Amino acid sequence: MATLYGKTCQGGCGRRMLVGKGDRPVCPACLAAAPEEVEA
């Protein structure tokens, strides 16, 4: 099982979320609000 890390969302909401080691912490709400700003 992959290890998850608690990080702060980079979309601007400041929400804490769990992401995989190589994943950028951006919650779905911020992703939907600014898809061009946040690239996978």
N, CA and C atoms as a LAMMPS dump frame, in Angstrom:
ITEM: TIMESTEP
0
ITEM: NUMBER OF ATOMS
120
ITEM: BOX BOUNDS ff ff ff
-5.0000000000000000e+02 5.0000000000000000e+02
-5.0000000000000000e+02 5.0000000000000000e+02
-5.0000000000000000e+02 5.0000000000000000e+02
ITEM: ATOMS id mol type element x y z
1 1 1 N 0.833 -1.205 0
2 1 2 C 0 0 0
3 1 3 C 0.869 1.258 0
4 2 1 N 0.428 2.258 -0.748
5 2 2 C 1.219 3.482 -0.869
6 2 3 C 1.149 4.304 0.415
7 3 1 N 2.232 4.981 0.709
8 3 2 C 2.258 5.859 1.869
9 3 3 C 1.621 7.189 1.502
10 4 1 N 0.77 7.695 2.375
11 4 2 C 0.139 8.99 2.13
12 4 3 C 0.744 10.04 3.053
13 5 1 N 0.844 11.252 2.533
14 5 2 C 1.426 12.346 3.291
15 5 3 C 0.4 13.448 3.466
16 6 1 N 0.323 14.038 4.653
17 6 2 C -0.587 15.151 4.887
18 6 3 C 0.057 16.439 4.417
19 7 1 N -0.586 17.092 3.462
20 7 2 C -0.051 18.348 2.943
21 7 3 C -1.16 19.371 2.817
22 8 1 N -0.769 20.627 2.68
23 8 2 C -1.757 21.685 2.507
24 8 3 C -2.054 21.857 1.034
25 9 1 N -3.339 21.996 0.702
26 9 2 C -3.752 22.165 -0.691
27 9 3 C -3.051 23.37 -1.31
28 10 1 N -2.505 23.196 -2.514
29 10 2 C -1.795 24.27 -3.189
30 10 3 C -2.73 25.113 -4.056
31 11 1 N -4.031 24.787 -4.02
32 11 2 C -4.984 25.528 -4.839
33 11 3 C -5.424 26.842 -4.211
34 12 1 N -5.019 27.074 -2.976
35 12 2 C -5.314 28.352 -2.338
36 12 3 C -6.318 28.267 -1.192
37 13 1 N -6.974 27.12 -1.016
38 13 2 C -7.988 27.018 0.033
39 13 3 C -7.353 26.725 1.395
40 14 1 N -6.133 26.202 1.379
41 14 2 C -5.428 25.948 2.628
42 14 3 C -5.853 24.666 3.326
43 15 1 N -6.705 23.894 2.685
44 15 2 C -7.216 22.656 3.268
45 15 3 C -6.097 21.611 3.342
46 16 1 N -6.108 20.838 4.417
47 16 2 C -5.131 19.76 4.54
48 16 3 C -5.677 18.53 3.821
49 17 1 N -4.803 17.828 3.104
50 17 2 C -5.253 16.622 2.435
51 17 3 C -4.145 15.596 2.373
52 18 1 N -4.519 14.351 2.132
53 18 2 C -3.538 13.281 2.029
54 18 3 C -3.231 13.011 0.568
55 19 1 N -1.939 13.002 0.245
56 19 2 C -1.534 12.737 -1.134
57 19 3 C -0.395 11.735 -1.153
58 20 1 N -0.203 11.097 -2.282
59 20 2 C 0.925 10.199 -2.467
60 20 3 C 2.21 11.004 -2.539
61 21 1 N 3.336 10.329 -2.436
62 21 2 C 4.63 11.004 -2.369
63 21 3 C 4.878 11.946 -3.546
64 22 1 N 4.513 11.533 -4.749
65 22 2 C 4.799 12.355 -5.922
66 22 3 C 3.643 13.235 -6.359
67 23 1 N 2.538 13.22 -5.602
68 23 2 C 1.349 13.963 -6.016
69 23 3 C 1.332 15.37 -5.429
70 24 1 N 0.83 16.32 -6.218
71 24 2 C 0.672 17.676 -5.7
72 24 3 C -0.631 17.755 -4.934
73 25 1 N -0.599 18.35 -3.743
74 25 2 C -1.811 18.433 -2.935
75 25 3 C -2.748 19.534 -3.423
76 26 1 N -3.714 19.154 -4.239
77 26 2 C -4.717 20.108 -4.705
78 26 3 C -6.073 19.427 -4.627
79 27 1 N -6.991 20.01 -3.852
80 27 2 C -8.288 19.38 -3.658
81 27 3 C -9.149 19.526 -4.912
82 28 1 N -10.125 18.656 -5.094
83 28 2 C -10.973 18.67 -6.286
84 28 3 C -11.661 20.02 -6.529
85 29 1 N -12.035 20.715 -5.46
86 29 2 C -12.703 22.01 -5.61
87 29 3 C -11.778 23.031 -6.269
88 30 1 N -10.534 23.072 -5.808
89 30 2 C -9.571 24.008 -6.402
90 30 3 C -9.207 23.572 -7.82
91 31 1 N -9.124 22.279 -8.028
92 31 2 C -8.806 21.739 -9.34
93 31 3 C -9.872 22.16 -10.343
94 32 1 N -11.133 22.114 -9.927
95 32 2 C -12.24 22.484 -10.806
96 32 3 C -12.291 24.001 -11.015
97 33 1 N -11.886 24.739 -10.004
98 33 2 C -11.957 26.189 -10.077
99 33 3 C -10.857 26.778 -10.964
100 34 1 N -9.688 26.138 -10.969
101 34 2 C -8.562 26.67 -11.74
102 34 3 C -7.767 25.556 -12.404
103 35 1 N -8.363 24.856 -13.362
104 35 2 C -7.696 23.71 -13.986
105 35 3 C -6.444 24.098 -14.779
106 36 1 N -6.406 25.322 -15.292
107 36 2 C -5.249 25.729 -16.081
108 36 3 C -4.075 26.116 -15.203
109 37 1 N -4.382 26.464 -13.949
110 37 2 C -3.345 26.875 -13.024
111 37 3 C -2.612 25.678 -12.433
112 38 1 N -3.362 24.616 -12.207
113 38 2 C -2.808 23.451 -11.531
114 38 3 C -2.725 22.276 -12.49
115 39 1 N -1.503 21.915 -12.844
116 39 2 C -1.327 20.815 -13.789
117 39 3 C -0.879 19.564 -13.065
118 40 1 N -1.364 18.429 -13.516
119 40 2 C -1.041 17.154 -12.871
120 40 3 C 0.418 16.81 -13.105
